[in-house]
Amino acid sequence: MEWTIERAMPAALILVLALTCWWFGRRTAARLHQGRHPETRLTSAAQVALLTNGPIRVAETTVASMLEREQLRADSVGRLYRTPTQPSDALTREAAELTGTGVGSGCGGGNS
C-alpha cells in the first residue's frame, strides 16, 4: 500500500480533530476542577440554605449553627439567649442582636 497525499489527508484530519477534542476536554476538565469563577462558589451553609428554601431556611440554619457553636442557648420553653461567645460573621452578629440577652427576654429582645 502506497501512501499518497490523497490517502493520508483524511487520516491526518481525523488525527488533528481527535487531538483538538482531547485538548479541549482536558482544558475544560481543568477549569471545572480549579473553578473558573471562585467568587461564585457557595462558601457557607447560609448561601446553600438561601438557594434551597429561601430566607426562612437561612434563619433556621443560622440559629442551628449558633446553637452548635454555643453562641446561643435555649431554655426549656424554647426561648433563645445569647452567650458571651462572640459571633464570627455578619449574619450571626445580626441574629445575635435580635436575640434576647437574659432571663425574661425571648427571641427578638422583647419581654415574653
N, C-alpha and C positions, 0 to 999 in steps of 0.2 A: 504494500500500500504506500503510495507516494503522497507526501503532504504538499499541498499547494495552498496558495492564499485563499482560494475559494473553499477549500476543505477546512482550513484552520480558523477562518474568521468566525463561524458560528460557535466553535468550541471556545475561542478566546472571548467572545461576547458573553457567553454563559459564565465563564470563569470570572470575568470582570463584574458581572451582575451579582454572582454569588458572593464575591469578596465585598462588594459595596453593601449588600444586605447584611452580611456578617458584621461589618464595621458599624453600620447604623444601629444594629441590635445591641452591640457591646456599649456603644455610646449612650444609648437610651437607658440600658440597664445601669450604667454607672451614674447617670443623672438621677434615676429613681432611687438608687441606693444612697447617694450622698444627699439627696434632697435639693432640687433645683432652687426652691424658694424656701429657705429655712424659716423665714419670718411668718410663713403661713402654716407652719406646723402647730398642732394643738399641744400646748405645753402644760396645761393644768386640768384638773378634774372639772373645774368650773366651766372651762371652754367646752369640754365634751358634754357636760350637763346642759349647757345652753343649746347645743345643737340637737340633743336628744329630746328634751321635753320643755325647753324654754326657761323663763325666769323662776318659775316655781321650783324646778329641779335644781337650779343654781343655788337657791336659798337652802334647800334641803341638803345639798352636797356641802355647802359652806358650813352649815351648822354641824353636820356629821364630822367634818374634818376638824372643826374646832373642839368638839367633844373628844375626839380621838387624841388630839394634841394637848388636852386638858386646859384649853383656853376658855372653855365654858364648862359649867356643871349643871345638872338638872336635879331639882328636888323631887320628892315623892309624888307631887301633884303634876309635875311636868314643866314647871317654870324654869327658865334658864337664867343663870347668873354668871357674870364674868369672874374669872380667877385672876390672880396677879400676873400670870403668864401673858406676855405681850404678843399680840397677833403679828404675823410675819409679812403679810401683804396688804394691799389697799382694800381688797374685798373683805377680808376678815376683820380689818380695823373698822370698816364701816358697819359690819354686822355686830361687832363688839359695842360700838356706840349706841346701837339700837337695842341692846340687851340690858336687862336690869343689873344693878350694881350690888344688891344685897337683899337681906330678908325683907319681905313685904313689897318688893317691886318685882314685877314679872316681865315678860317679853315686851319690848318697846319702851321700857324705862318707867312706865306709869305704875300706880298702885293697883293691885287687883283684889 
